[in-house]
């Protein structure tokens, strides 16, 4: 169960934010972070799948805007939203691993 997140999207020239210890602490304090940390281990596969699907939808929307020579400001806002959502996806994988590890430790005890 301790898998790494897939590279859901790749945009040339866009630097992906890193999930550092400090960033994990910041994300834990947000409403979305609290929702993720409060999720039961059994619900994580569905949660991660829905987060990945949302990112794919955002990427498709970005491509449509770009192909239609859409508004640069709109594209920029969408990219920022995708970067934020991708960071939460990595955070979800991190929390899922921690919960899985805790479950394995409690089983071994």
C-alpha positions, -999 to +999 in steps of 0.1 A: +000+000+000+030+023+004+032+035-031+044+068-045+020+092-062+019+090-100+030+120-119-005+130-127+004+159-149+035+175-163+036+210-176+068+220-193+085+249-175+064+245-143+083+237-111+064+213-089+062+224-052+080+200-028+063+183+001+087+193+029+082+187+066+072+224+070+047+222+042+032+190+057+026+209+089+010+238+070-012+215+051-023+197+082-036+230+096-060+236+066-095+224+063-086+201+033-056+188+053-077+180+083-102+162+060-073+141+046-058+133+080-092+124+094-099+100+066-100+063+075-072+041+060-099+021+041-112+052+024-078+064+010-079+045-023-112+062-032-099+096-020-067+094-039-085+082-070-109+112-069-081+136-063-062+122-093-094+124-115-099+160-105-063+168-115-068+151-149-100+172-154-081+204-146-054+194-170-079+188-197-095+222-190-060+238-192-054+221-226-087+233-239-080+269-228-045+268-243-056+253-276-083+280-279-057+307-271-076+314-239-070+341-214-035+339-199-047+350-164-073+322-164-046+296-174-023+309-147-050+306-121-057+271-132-020+262-131-018+275-095-049+255-085-034+224-101-001+228-083-019+233-050-041+202-056-011+182-067+006+191-034-025+179-015-024+146-035+012+141-024+001+149+011-027+123+009-002+097-002+021+107+027-007+104+053-019+072+038+015+057+042+017+069+078-017+053+086-007+021+068+026+019+088+008+026+121-017-002+112+011-026+105+029-017+138-004-023+157-009-056+140+026-067+149+021-058+186 
